[in-house]
Amino acid sequence: MTTYLGPEMYTPVNDLDYSAAEYGHLQGIPASVTMKIPEGALTDDCAMRLALKAARQGIRGANPLVGAIITNSTGQVLHVGWHRGAGTPHAEADALAQARAAGTDMSDAKMYVSLEPCNHTGKTGPCSHAIKEAGISQVFYAYPDRSAQASGGAEYLRSHGIVTTYMREFADDSYALNERWFISVAEKRPFITIKSASTLDGFIAAADGTSKWITGSQARADGHLIRKRADAVMIGTRTTLLDNPSLDARDISGQRYKKQPLRVVMGETDIPSTYKVCGLGTRDPENYMQVYTHEPRVLLDELYSRGVRHLMIEGGPGMVGLFTGEDLLDELVWYRAPILMGHGKSAMYRLITNTLENAPRLQLDDLGMFPSVRVLGEDTATHLIPSPRSTAKNTPGIRRVLPRFTHKYFPDPRE
Ligand SMILES: NC(=O)c1ccc[n+]([C@@H]2O[C@H](COP(=O)([O-])OP(=O)(O)OC[C@H]3O[C@@H](n4cnc5c(N)ncnc54)[C@H](OP(=O)(O)O)[C@@H]3O)[C@@H](O)[C@H]2O)c1
């Protein structure tokens, strides 16, 4: 049986919804997502594998990829849910909503979920409570949620008589899906997406300073979707002063999305309030801040304390190099236009790697609903994540911090 789990089965719940439909106008993005649901009774192992597969239907970003399967007592799949991004229902809530809508009898039902159900009230209520109230009799999960705020779901379920099993043999699979997210949670900092747009040979501006527009409208629209997903978008003072960007999140027709990120400028030079990023007189000046620091950690602490859990860094090359060199990068989205410049302004500096061995390594990210390399009009988008940082699961990532930029090696272009 092939079950279509695309947008037609899913009613968007709010402006934060990231279903495939939203991306359908962009070339290279599947308009709907399909999953083959095996017919007949599934073993516990097969059901958990399906939950992990469902998790991968979700969009990458600042939230974990989680899938949930509801079966009847004999293992027949009844509902498949997954998490679609920050602010949307958790996978368990998604599957339970489908069950409620279909009037499914849940008295003997089992749930397989790729991450321990949460036990806290965030943007949604505790999944552990929702599972209990739905009448599910058995729960299987693949990885314990150790975050201070959300842990305790399995304990809650057991204390309410629900047979709850940790299937530790699937822990590695669940962990691999979410390592990047676990690291930012453990480090109490926002999840960091760095975005860059360059020529094929890695330049973001020509020698004469011309830089608009290197990539085409589809790539730019894709970048705006990341802005919309993020809680905050950050640039350096120099990009602000040179390019005067608004940092709005806009759709392909130029309309502002309802959900807008906090606009952030990092650096010590004062930005005059007439600059677009400040939003004075036009939009929402309260949705803007400058952080007067050169220390990434100071910026991250400041943003985290304001509730920012997903930060998008849009440049310039100094900021990209600074955060990459400090191993403060959870995902990298690199748009490349089929242009060759030979020389110009490099897409990244302040990153000191004098031997290949020291260079930060990345890997293609094939998790989630999109392929790691996409064609967007004439351009390509490559989605990358750091090569695994931790040597063993449950071990916080090992930082590979490179020596900090010094003027001696990489002079500031203004000097
Ligand atoms: N194609 C793209 O995707 C893209 C995106 C963005 C920008 N750009 C281009 O990038 C260029 C500007 O980039 P940029 O790298 O020169 O500037 P930048 O990264 O925007 O800003 C650099 C400034 O950040 C401040 N800063 C913060 N922390 C620092 C630290 N640890 N060390 C040193 N400085 C720190 C400094 O300013 P203070 O002195 O004020 O502290 C520094 O001059 C423009 O030409 C723009 O068009 C291209």
PDBQT file of the ligand as one rigid body, heavy atoms in Angstrom, charges set to zero:
ROOT
HETATM    1  N1  LIG A 501      26.667  36.738  -0.973  1.00  0.00    +0.000 N 
HETATM    2  C1  LIG A 501      26.330  36.654   0.285  1.00  0.00    +0.000 C 
HETATM    3  O1  LIG A 501      25.741  35.657   0.709  1.00  0.00    +0.000 OA
HETATM    4  C2  LIG A 501      26.654  37.775   1.232  1.00  0.00    +0.000 A 
HETATM    5  C3  LIG A 501      26.008  37.853   2.448  1.00  0.00    +0.000 A 
HETATM    6  C4  LIG A 501      26.349  38.863   3.326  1.00  0.00    +0.000 A 
HETATM    7  C5  LIG A 501      27.333  39.791   2.984  1.00  0.00    +0.000 A 
HETATM    8  N2  LIG A 501      27.917  39.720   1.778  1.00  0.00    +0.000 N 
HETATM    9  C6  LIG A 501      28.977  40.697   1.414  1.00  0.00    +0.000 C 
HETATM   10  O2  LIG A 501      29.977  40.641   2.441  1.00  0.00    +0.000 OA
HETATM   11  C7  LIG A 501      30.637  41.873   2.525  1.00  0.00    +0.000 C 
HETATM   12  C8  LIG A 501      30.794  42.278   3.969  1.00  0.00    +0.000 C 
HETATM   13  O3  LIG A 501      31.334  41.223   4.711  1.00  0.00    +0.000 OA
HETATM   14  P1  LIG A 501      32.506  41.411   5.781  1.00  0.00    +0.000 P 
HETATM   15  O4  LIG A 501      32.995  40.077   6.147  1.00  0.00    +0.000 OA
HETATM   16  O5  LIG A 501      33.454  42.421   5.268  1.00  0.00    +0.000 OA
HETATM   17  O6  LIG A 501      31.737  42.043   6.984  1.00  0.00    +0.000 OA
HETATM   18  P2  LIG A 501      30.728  41.429   8.083  1.00  0.00    +0.000 P 
HETATM   19  O7  LIG A 501      31.030  40.011   8.357  1.00  0.00    +0.000 OA
HETATM   20  O8  LIG A 501      29.346  41.804   7.724  1.00  0.00    +0.000 OA
HETATM   21  O9  LIG A 501      31.123  42.325   9.302  1.00  0.00    +0.000 OA
HETATM   22  C9  LIG A 501      32.424  42.338   9.766  1.00  0.00    +0.000 C 
HETATM   23  C10 LIG A 501      32.417  43.222  10.993  1.00  0.00    +0.000 C 
HETATM   24  O10 LIG A 501      31.864  42.506  12.094  1.00  0.00    +0.000 OA
HETATM   25  C11 LIG A 501      32.411  43.012  13.300  1.00  0.00    +0.000 C 
HETATM   26  N3  LIG A 501      32.870  41.886  14.105  1.00  0.00    +0.000 N 
HETATM   27  C12 LIG A 501      32.079  41.171  14.913  1.00  0.00    +0.000 A 
HETATM   28  N4  LIG A 501      32.776  40.214  15.524  1.00  0.00    +0.000 NA
HETATM   29  C13 LIG A 501      34.057  40.289  15.086  1.00  0.00    +0.000 A 
HETATM   30  C14 LIG A 501      35.260  39.555  15.373  1.00  0.00    +0.000 A 
HETATM   31  N5  LIG A 501      35.284  38.527  16.221  1.00  0.00    +0.000 N 
HETATM   32  N6  LIG A 501      36.390  39.912  14.724  1.00  0.00    +0.000 NA
HETATM   33  C15 LIG A 501      36.395  40.939  13.868  1.00  0.00    +0.000 A 
HETATM   34  N7  LIG A 501      35.285  41.668  13.585  1.00  0.00    +0.000 NA
HETATM   35  C16 LIG A 501      34.118  41.353  14.177  1.00  0.00    +0.000 A 
HETATM   36  C17 LIG A 501      33.506  43.993  12.887  1.00  0.00    +0.000 C 
HETATM   37  O11 LIG A 501      32.899  45.281  12.911  1.00  0.00    +0.000 OA
HETATM   38  P3  LIG A 501      32.984  46.345  14.115  1.00  0.00    +0.000 P 
HETATM   39  O12 LIG A 501      34.228  47.105  13.897  1.00  0.00    +0.000 OA
HETATM   40  O13 LIG A 501      31.758  47.154  13.891  1.00  0.00    +0.000 OA
HETATM   41  O14 LIG A 501      32.960  45.636  15.416  1.00  0.00    +0.000 OA
HETATM   42  C18 LIG A 501      33.790  43.608  11.457  1.00  0.00    +0.000 C 
HETATM   43  O15 LIG A 501      34.268  44.654  10.675  1.00  0.00    +0.000 OA
HETATM   44  C19 LIG A 501      29.816  42.827   1.703  1.00  0.00    +0.000 C 
HETATM   45  O16 LIG A 501      30.500  43.075   0.498  1.00  0.00    +0.000 OA
HETATM   46  C20 LIG A 501      28.536  42.103   1.415  1.00  0.00    +0.000 C 
HETATM   47  O17 LIG A 501      27.985  42.464   0.170  1.00  0.00    +0.000 OA
HETATM   48  C21 LIG A 501      27.613  38.744   0.887  1.00  0.00    +0.000 A 
ENDROOT
TORSDOF 0
